[in-house]
Amino acid sequence: MELLTNEAEGVKIKLVDGVDVADAGTIYFTDASQKYGPKEAALDLLEGRPHGRLMSFHPRTRRTEVLVHNLHFPNGVAVSPNQDFVVFCETLIRSISQYDTSTGPTFSFCGAVLINAA
């Protein structure tokens, strides 16, 4: 087994919680909490603060990129069939959001698809 990445923007990845791979090989994943690790995950849920990130890892360049900061315990990542967006969940605020991958990082869109679905 090979470790592909363990930090982005100088911050360690502590709680990977959701992974999907695009056809081109880009790996999309969430760091549910950059503050707490797996043994303390319940503390993140109790604290209820946005410590999570949506990230990508590019195997050719071996570069890890933070796509969205300040997420509330993100998980459940899925690349769309057309590969033009990624959907992810935020457990604490019960939302599903979409990140547009087709326009590139400069003009990317991240918007809520479904909020507080009880």
Residue pairs with C-beta under 8 A, 6 or more apart in sequence:
4 27
4 57
4 59
4 62
5 13
5 57
5 62
5 64
6 12
6 13
7 13
7 64
8 31
8 53
8 55
8 64
8 65
8 66
9 66
11 34
12 34
13 31
13 34
13 55
13 64
14 31
14 33
14 34
14 35
14 36
14 37
14 38
15 31
15 32
15 33
15 34
15 36
15 37
15 38
15 41
15 44
16 29
16 30
16 31
16 32
17 30
17 31
17 32
17 73
17 74
17 75
18 29
18 30
18 32
18 74
18 75
18 76
18 77
18 88
18 89
19 27
19 28
19 29
19 77
20 27
20 28
20 29
20 77
20 78
20 79
20 86
21 27
21 28
21 79
22 28
22 79
22 83
22 101
23 79
23 83
24 83
25 58
25 59
25 60
26 56
26 57
26 58
26 59
26 101
27 56
27 57
27 58
27 59
28 54
28 55
28 56
28 67
28 77
28 79
28 86
29 54
29 55
29 56
29 57
29 77
30 52
30 53
30 54
30 55
30 71
30 74
30 75
30 76
30 77
30 88
31 52
31 53
31 55
31 74
32 41
32 44
32 51
32 52
32 73
32 74
32 75
32 91
33 41
33 44
33 51
33 52
33 73
34 51
34 52
34 53
35 44
35 47
35 49
35 51
36 43
36 44
36 51
44 51
44 73
45 73
45 91
45 92
48 72
48 92
49 72
50 69
50 70
50 71
50 72
51 73
52 70
52 71
52 72
52 73
52 74
52 90
53 66
53 67
53 68
53 69
53 70
53 71
53 74
54 66
54 67
54 68
54 71
54 74
54 77
54 86
54 88
54 99
54 110
55 64
55 65
55 66
55 67
56 64
56 65
56 67
57 63
57 64
57 65
58 64
58 65
65 105
67 86
67 99
67 105
67 108
67 110
68 74
68 97
68 99
68 110
71 88
71 90
72 90
72 91
72 92
72 93
72 95
73 90
73 91
73 92
74 88
74 89
74 90
74 91
75 88
75 89
75 91
76 87
76 88
76 89
76 96
77 86
77 87
77 88
78 86
78 87
78 88
79 85
79 86
79 101
80 86
80 87
83 101
83 102
84 100
84 101
84 102
85 98
85 99
85 100
85 101
85 102
86 98
86 99
86 101
87 96
87 97
87 98
87 99
87 113
88 96
88 97
88 99
89 95
89 96
89 97
90 96
90 97
93 115
93 116
94 115
94 116
94 117
94 118
95 112
95 113
95 114
95 115
95 116
95 117
96 112
96 113
96 114
96 117
97 110
97 111
97 112
97 113
98 109
98 110
98 111
98 113
99 108
99 109
99 110
100 107
100 108
100 109
100 110
101 108
103 109
